[in-house]
């Protein structure tokens, strides 16, 4: 059960990073 909790936290962090990176990329890209 502890491993599962760790996995959820890791996924949440990855999602957050992905979202932040996506926003940064969109801002960097000037159309």
CHARMM-style PDB file with segment names, atoms N, HN, CA, C and O in Angstrom:
ATOM      1  N   UNK     1       0.850  -1.197   0.000  1.00  0.00      PROA
ATOM      2  CA  UNK     1       0.000   0.000   0.000  1.00  0.00      PROA
ATOM      3  C   UNK     1       0.892   1.257   0.000  1.00  0.00      PROA
ATOM      4  O   UNK     1       0.580   2.262  -0.638  1.00  0.00      PROA
ATOM      5  N   UNK     2       1.969   1.168   0.709  1.00  0.00      PROA
ATOM      6  HN  UNK     2       2.223   0.351   1.227  1.00  0.00      PROA
ATOM      7  CA  UNK     2       2.855   2.355   0.777  1.00  0.00      PROA
ATOM      8  C   UNK     2       3.416   2.630  -0.632  1.00  0.00      PROA
ATOM      9  O   UNK     2       3.551   3.782  -1.045  1.00  0.00      PROA
ATOM     10  N   UNK     3       3.730   1.569  -1.341  1.00  0.00      PROA
ATOM     11  HN  UNK     3       3.620   0.633  -1.006  1.00  0.00      PROA
ATOM     12  CA  UNK     3       4.312   1.772  -2.683  1.00  0.00      PROA
ATOM     13  C   UNK     3       3.261   2.460  -3.569  1.00  0.00      PROA
ATOM     14  O   UNK     3       3.587   3.331  -4.376  1.00  0.00      PROA
ATOM     15  N   UNK     4       2.040   2.066  -3.405  1.00  0.00      PROA
ATOM     16  HN  UNK     4       1.775   1.359  -2.749  1.00  0.00      PROA
ATOM     17  CA  UNK     4       0.972   2.659  -4.233  1.00  0.00      PROA
ATOM     18  C   UNK     4       0.899   4.164  -3.985  1.00  0.00      PROA
ATOM     19  O   UNK     4       0.779   4.967  -4.911  1.00  0.00      PROA
ATOM     20  N   UNK     5       0.975   4.513  -2.705  1.00  0.00      PROA
ATOM     21  HN  UNK     5       1.071   3.860  -1.953  1.00  0.00      PROA
ATOM     22  CA  UNK     5       0.906   5.947  -2.370  1.00  0.00      PROA
ATOM     23  C   UNK     5       2.067   6.693  -3.032  1.00  0.00      PROA
ATOM     24  O   UNK     5       1.897   7.781  -3.584  1.00  0.00      PROA
ATOM     25  N   UNK     6       3.230   6.089  -2.962  1.00  0.00      PROA
ATOM     26  HN  UNK     6       3.369   5.205  -2.514  1.00  0.00      PROA
ATOM     27  CA  UNK     6       4.405   6.736  -3.571  1.00  0.00      PROA
ATOM     28  C   UNK     6       4.182   6.914  -5.070  1.00  0.00      PROA
ATOM     29  O   UNK     6       4.526   7.941  -5.654  1.00  0.00      PROA
ATOM     30  N   UNK     7       3.602   5.890  -5.667  1.00  0.00      PROA
ATOM     31  HN  UNK     7       3.323   5.055  -5.193  1.00  0.00      PROA
ATOM     32  CA  UNK     7       3.360   5.953  -7.128  1.00  0.00      PROA
ATOM     33  C   UNK     7       2.421   7.110  -7.457  1.00  0.00      PROA
ATOM     34  O   UNK     7       2.631   7.837  -8.428  1.00  0.00      PROA
ATOM     35  N   UNK     8       1.404   7.268  -6.653  1.00  0.00      PROA
ATOM     36  HN  UNK     8       1.233   6.677  -5.864  1.00  0.00      PROA
ATOM     37  CA  UNK     8       0.440   8.367  -6.918  1.00  0.00      PROA
ATOM     38  C   UNK     8       1.154   9.712  -6.812  1.00  0.00      PROA
ATOM     39  O   UNK     8       0.958  10.592  -7.651  1.00  0.00      PROA
ATOM     40  N   UNK     9       1.967   9.867  -5.797  1.00  0.00      PROA
ATOM     41  HN  UNK     9       2.126   9.153  -5.115  1.00  0.00      PROA
ATOM     42  CA  UNK     9       2.672  11.156  -5.626  1.00  0.00      PROA
ATOM     43  C   UNK     9       3.590  11.393  -6.826  1.00  0.00      PROA
ATOM     44  O   UNK     9       3.692  12.509  -7.337  1.00  0.00      PROA
ATOM     45  N   UNK    10       4.249  10.334  -7.261  1.00  0.00      PROA
ATOM     46  HN  UNK    10       4.167   9.428  -6.847  1.00  0.00      PROA
ATOM     47  CA  UNK    10       5.175  10.478  -8.397  1.00  0.00      PROA
ATOM     48  C   UNK    10       4.395  10.890  -9.654  1.00  0.00      PROA
ATOM     49  O   UNK    10       4.821  11.770 -10.402  1.00  0.00      PROA
ATOM     50  N   UNK    11       3.272  10.252  -9.865  1.00  0.00      PROA
ATOM     51  HN  UNK    11       2.926   9.537  -9.257  1.00  0.00      PROA
ATOM     52  CA  UNK    11       2.447  10.581 -11.050  1.00  0.00      PROA
ATOM     53  C   UNK    11       1.982  12.031 -10.972  1.00  0.00      PROA
ATOM     54  O   UNK    11       2.011  12.762 -11.963  1.00  0.00      PROA
ATOM     55  N   UNK    12       1.557  12.430  -9.788  1.00  0.00      PROA
ATOM     56  HN  UNK    12       1.533  11.837  -8.983  1.00  0.00      PROA
ATOM     57  CA  UNK    12       1.067  13.815  -9.620  1.00  0.00      PROA
ATOM     58  C   UNK    12       2.194  14.791  -9.956  1.00  0.00      PROA
ATOM     59  O   UNK    12       1.977  15.788 -10.645  1.00  0.00      PROA
ATOM     60  N   UNK    13       3.387  14.499  -9.468  1.00  0.00      PROA
ATOM     61  HN  UNK    13       3.563  13.689  -8.909  1.00  0.00      PROA
ATOM     62  CA  UNK    13       4.514  15.414  -9.750  1.00  0.00      PROA
ATOM     63  C   UNK    13       4.809  15.428 -11.248  1.00  0.00      PROA
ATOM     64  O   UNK    13       5.049  16.487 -11.828  1.00  0.00      PROA
ATOM     65  N   UNK    14       4.791  14.274 -11.860  1.00  0.00      PROA
ATOM     66  HN  UNK    14       4.595  13.413 -11.389  1.00  0.00      PROA
ATOM     67  CA  UNK    14       5.068  14.194 -13.304  1.00  0.00      PROA
ATOM     68  C   UNK    14       4.025  14.987 -14.076  1.00  0.00      PROA
ATOM     69  O   UNK    14       4.353  15.714 -15.013  1.00  0.00      PROA
ATOM     70  N   UNK    15       2.774  14.843 -13.680  1.00  0.00      PROA
ATOM     71  HN  UNK    15       2.507  14.253 -12.919  1.00  0.00      PROA
ATOM     72  CA  UNK    15       1.695  15.571 -14.384  1.00  0.00      PROA
ATOM     73  C   UNK    15       1.914  17.068 -14.223  1.00  0.00      PROA
ATOM     74  O   UNK    15       1.770  17.844 -15.167  1.00  0.00      PROA
ATOM     75  N   UNK    16       2.265  17.451 -13.004  1.00  0.00      PROA
ATOM     76  HN  UNK    16       2.382  16.820 -12.236  1.00  0.00      PROA
ATOM     77  CA  UNK    16       2.480  18.887 -12.752  1.00  0.00      PROA
ATOM     78  C   UNK    16       3.633  19.393 -13.612  1.00  0.00      PROA
ATOM     79  O   UNK    16       3.542  20.460 -14.218  1.00  0.00      PROA
ATOM     80  N   UNK    17       4.700  18.634 -13.660  1.00  0.00      PROA
ATOM     81  HN  UNK    17       4.774  17.766 -13.168  1.00  0.00      PROA
ATOM     82  CA  UNK    17       5.866  19.061 -14.446  1.00  0.00      PROA
ATOM     83  C   UNK    17       5.488  19.136 -15.920  1.00  0.00      PROA
ATOM     84  O   UNK    17       5.855  20.079 -16.621  1.00  0.00      PROA
ATOM     85  N   UNK    18       4.755  18.139 -16.375  1.00  0.00      PROA
ATOM     86  HN  UNK    18       4.457  17.373 -15.806  1.00  0.00      PROA
ATOM     87  CA  UNK    18       4.360  18.122 -17.795  1.00  0.00      PROA
ATOM     88  C   UNK    18       3.523  19.357 -18.113  1.00  0.00      PROA
ATOM     89  O   UNK    18       3.706  20.014 -19.137  1.00  0.00      PROA
ATOM     90  N   UNK    19       2.604  19.647 -17.206  1.00  0.00      PROA
ATOM     91  HN  UNK    19       2.456  19.113 -16.374  1.00  0.00      PROA
ATOM     92  CA  UNK    19       1.715  20.798 -17.443  1.00  0.00      PROA
ATOM     93  C   UNK    19       2.551  22.081 -17.478  1.00  0.00      PROA
ATOM     94  O   UNK    19       2.333  22.948 -18.325  1.00  0.00      PROA
ATOM     95  N   UNK    20       3.491  22.192 -16.569  1.00  0.00      PROA
ATOM     96  HN  UNK    20       3.668  21.488 -15.881  1.00  0.00      PROA
ATOM     97  CA  UNK    20       4.317  23.411 -16.498  1.00  0.00      PROA
ATOM     98  C   UNK    20       5.183  23.494 -17.770  1.00  0.00      PROA
ATOM     99  O   UNK    20       5.329  24.564 -18.361  1.00  0.00      PROA
ATOM    100  N   UNK    21       5.740  22.376 -18.168  1.00  0.00      PROA
ATOM    101  HN  UNK    21       5.621  21.507 -17.688  1.00  0.00      PROA
ATOM    102  CA  UNK    21       6.608  22.380 -19.352  1.00  0.00      PROA
ATOM    103  C   UNK    21       5.772  22.753 -20.590  1.00  0.00      PROA
ATOM    104  O   UNK    21       6.216  23.508 -21.455  1.00  0.00      PROA
ATOM    105  N   UNK    22       4.571  22.210 -20.647  1.00  0.00      PROA
ATOM    106  HN  UNK    22       4.210  21.597 -19.944  1.00  0.00      PROA
ATOM    107  CA  UNK    22       3.716  22.481 -21.813  1.00  0.00      PROA
ATOM    108  C   UNK    22       3.404  23.983 -21.878  1.00  0.00      PROA
ATOM    109  O   UNK    22       3.428  24.593 -22.948  1.00  0.00      PROA
ATOM    110  N   UNK    23       3.116  24.549 -20.728  1.00  0.00      PROA
ATOM    111  HN  UNK    23       3.097  24.054 -19.859  1.00  0.00      PROA
ATOM    112  CA  UNK    23       2.778  25.978 -20.704  1.00  0.00      PROA
ATOM    113  C   UNK    23       4.009  26.799 -21.125  1.00  0.00      PROA
ATOM    114  O   UNK    23       3.894  27.773 -21.869  1.00  0.00      PROA
ATOM    115  N   UNK    24       5.155  26.397 -20.646  1.00  0.00      PROA
ATOM    116  HN  UNK    24       5.248  25.606 -20.041  1.00  0.00      PROA
ATOM    117  CA  UNK    24       6.383  27.140 -20.965  1.00  0.00      PROA
ATOM    118  C   UNK    24       6.657  27.019 -22.473  1.00  0.00      PROA
ATOM    119  O   UNK    24       7.014  27.995 -23.134  1.00  0.00      PROA
ATOM    120  N   UNK    25       6.483  25.825 -22.986  1.00  0.00      PROA
ATOM    121  HN  UNK    25       6.192  25.033 -22.449  1.00  0.00      PROA
ATOM    122  CA  UNK    25       6.747  25.617 -24.420  1.00  0.00      PROA
ATOM    123  C   UNK    25       5.782  26.491 -25.240  1.00  0.00      PROA
ATOM    124  O   UNK    25       6.172  27.115 -26.227  1.00  0.00      PROA
ATOM    125  N   UNK    26       4.539  26.517 -24.811  1.00  0.00      PROA
ATOM    126  HN  UNK    26       4.223  26.010 -24.009  1.00  0.00      PROA
ATOM    127  CA  UNK    26       3.530  27.294 -25.559  1.00  0.00      PROA
ATOM    128  C   UNK    26       3.928  28.773 -25.503  1.00  0.00      PROA
ATOM    129  O   UNK    26       3.778  29.495 -26.489  1.00  0.00      PROA
ATOM    130  N   UNK    27       4.415  29.203 -24.393  1.00  0.00      PROA
ATOM    131  HN  UNK    27       4.536  28.617 -23.592  1.00  0.00      PROA
ATOM    132  CA  UNK    27       4.767  30.626 -24.244  1.00  0.00      PROA
ATOM    133  C   UNK    27       6.020  30.915 -25.103  1.00  0.00      PROA
ATOM    134  O   UNK    27       6.136  31.977 -25.715  1.00  0.00      PROA
ATOM    135  N   UNK    28       6.925  29.968 -25.130  1.00  0.00      PROA
ATOM    136  HN  UNK    28       6.831  29.106 -24.633  1.00  0.00      PROA
ATOM    137  CA  UNK    28       8.168  30.184 -25.890  1.00  0.00      PROA
ATOM    138  C   UNK    28       7.848  30.227 -27.402  1.00  0.00      PROA
ATOM    139  O   UNK    28       8.450  30.983 -28.166  1.00  0.00      PROA
ATOM    140  N   UNK    29       6.892  29.396 -27.790  1.00  0.00      PROA
ATOM    141  HN  UNK    29       6.404  28.782 -27.170  1.00  0.00      PROA
ATOM    142  CA  UNK    29       6.546  29.334 -29.226  1.00  0.00      PROA
ATOM    143  C   UNK    29       5.695  30.561 -29.595  1.00  0.00      PROA
ATOM    144  O   UNK    29       4.578  30.703 -29.097  1.00  0.00      PROA
ATOM    145  N   UNK    30       6.186  31.407 -30.422  1.00  0.00      PROA
ATOM    146  HN  UNK    30       7.093  31.291 -30.827  1.00  0.00      PROA
ATOM    147  CA  UNK    30       5.400  32.609 -30.800  1.00  0.00      PROA
ATOM    148  C   UNK    30       4.811  32.383 -32.194  1.00  0.00      PROA
ATOM    149  O   UNK    30       5.549  32.302 -33.176  1.00  0.00      PROA
ATOM    150  N   UNK    31       3.484  32.280 -32.278  1.00  0.00      PROA
ATOM    151  HN  UNK    31       2.885  32.345 -31.481  1.00  0.00      PROA
ATOM    152  CA  UNK    31       2.863  32.006 -33.587  1.00  0.00      PROA
ATOM    153  C   UNK    31       2.420  33.312 -34.186  1.00  0.00      PROA
ATOM    154  OT1 UNK    31       1.869  33.332 -35.287  1.00  0.00      PROA
TER     155      UNK     31
END
